[in-house]
Amino acid sequence: DWLVPIGKARIARVGHHVTIVSFGIGMTYAMAAADKLAAEGIEAEVIDLRTIRPLDLPTVVRSVKKTNCAVVVDQSWSFGSPGSELASQVHRHCFDDLDNYVHRVHTADVPTPYATNLEQEYLPNARKIVEAVRSATYNL
């Protein structure tokens, strides 16, 4: 049997320009965005939190201190979400190391649409993450 270690994040992709942190389905979008960014010469370090309580903050902090830049991806509304708490913790522990504020990619703050095309735009996606990374890194 193989068990996911509780409270231990996984570095899914090593990079040097920006840290993208996510969990669950958000990892699908984060990895797709990292592939697109790599084609542009931006090396994204992608961290899969795996669990949000307990949160492996030391792994995230080490990565952000290395890249000096962070984007948090969370498929929930931004207000009171795990992603907003993570962004707050990164600001608290990495303030002097950050080159920009922690960018967040969340579900749009609107009622969930029924139409598939609108739902896809409502949810986080690779395009939105790439845009956030470009903003956070000043378009390296």
C-alpha positions in Angstrom: 0.0 0.0 0.0 1.0 3.6 -0.6 -0.3 6.3 1.6 -0.1 10.1 1.1 2.0 11.6 3.9 -0.4 13.8 5.9 1.0 17.3 6.3 3.8 16.9 3.9 3.7 18.9 0.6 5.2 17.5 -2.6 7.3 19.5 -5.0 5.7 18.4 -8.3 8.0 20.5 -10.5 11.2 22.3 -9.7 11.7 25.8 -10.9 13.5 29.1 -10.1 11.4 32.0 -11.3 8.0 31.6 -9.5 6.3 29.3 -7.0 2.9 28.1 -7.9 1.1 26.5 -4.9 -2.1 24.4 -5.2 -3.9 21.3 -4.1 -6.5 18.9 -5.4 -7.9 19.7 -8.9 -6.0 23.0 -8.9 -2.8 21.0 -9.5 -4.1 20.0 -12.9 -4.3 23.7 -13.9 -1.0 24.5 -12.2 0.9 21.8 -14.0 -0.7 22.9 -17.4 0.3 26.5 -16.7 3.8 25.5 -15.7 4.2 23.7 -19.1 3.0 26.8 -21.0 5.3 29.0 -18.9 8.3 26.7 -19.6 7.7 27.2 -23.3 8.2 31.0 -22.6 11.3 30.4 -20.6 9.7 30.9 -17.1 10.6 28.1 -14.8 7.8 27.6 -12.3 8.2 25.5 -9.1 4.9 23.8 -8.5 4.0 22.7 -5.0 1.2 20.2 -4.3 0.1 20.9 -0.7 -1.7 17.5 -0.6 -3.3 18.5 2.7 -4.4 21.9 4.0 -4.7 21.0 7.6 -2.0 20.3 8.7 -0.4 22.7 6.2 3.2 22.2 5.2 4.1 25.8 5.4 7.9 25.3 5.7 8.1 23.7 2.2 6.2 26.6 0.7 8.3 29.2 2.5 11.6 27.6 1.4 10.3 27.7 -2.2 9.1 31.3 -2.1 12.4 32.4 -0.5 14.2 30.7 -3.5 11.9 32.2 -6.2 10.9 35.5 -4.5 7.5 35.2 -6.2 4.3 33.2 -5.4 1.0 32.4 -7.1 -1.7 30.5 -5.1 -4.3 28.5 -7.0 -7.5 27.5 -5.2 -10.8 26.3 -6.7 -13.0 28.1 -4.2 -14.1 31.7 -3.7 -11.3 34.0 -2.5 -13.0 35.2 0.6 -12.2 33.0 3.6 -10.7 30.3 1.5 -7.6 28.0 2.1 -5.9 29.9 -0.7 -6.4 33.3 0.9 -5.1 31.9 4.2 -2.1 30.5 2.5 -1.4 33.8 0.7 -1.6 35.5 4.1 0.9 33.1 5.6 3.3 33.5 2.7 3.1 37.3 3.1 3.8 36.9 6.9 6.8 34.5 6.6 8.3 35.8 3.3 7.6 39.5 3.3 11.2 40.6 2.9 11.9 38.0 0.2 8.9 38.8 -2.0 9.4 40.9 -5.2 5.7 41.3 -5.6 2.5 40.5 -3.6 1.3 37.0 -3.6 -1.1 36.6 -6.6 -4.1 34.4 -6.2 -6.2 32.5 -8.8 -9.6 31.6 -7.5 -13.1 30.7 -8.7 -14.8 33.9 -9.9 -16.9 35.6 -7.2 -20.2 35.0 -9.0 -22.9 32.4 -8.7 -21.9 29.1 -10.4 -23.1 29.2 -14.0 -24.9 26.3 -15.5 -23.6 26.6 -19.1 -20.4 24.6 -19.7 -18.5 27.4 -21.5 -19.4 29.9 -18.7 -18.4 27.3 -16.0 -15.0 26.8 -17.6 -14.4 30.6 -17.4 -15.7 30.7 -13.8 -13.2 28.2 -12.6 -9.4 28.6 -12.3 -7.6 27.5 -15.4 -4.1 27.5 -16.9 -4.6 30.7 -18.8 -5.5 32.6 -15.6 -2.5 31.2 -13.8 -0.2 32.1 -16.7 -1.5 35.7 -16.5 -1.0 35.8 -12.8 2.6 34.5 -13.1 3.3 37.1 -15.8 2.0 39.8 -13.5 3.9 38.5 -10.5 7.2 38.1 -12.3 6.9 41.4 -14.3 6.9 39.3 -17.5 10.5 38.1 -17.0 
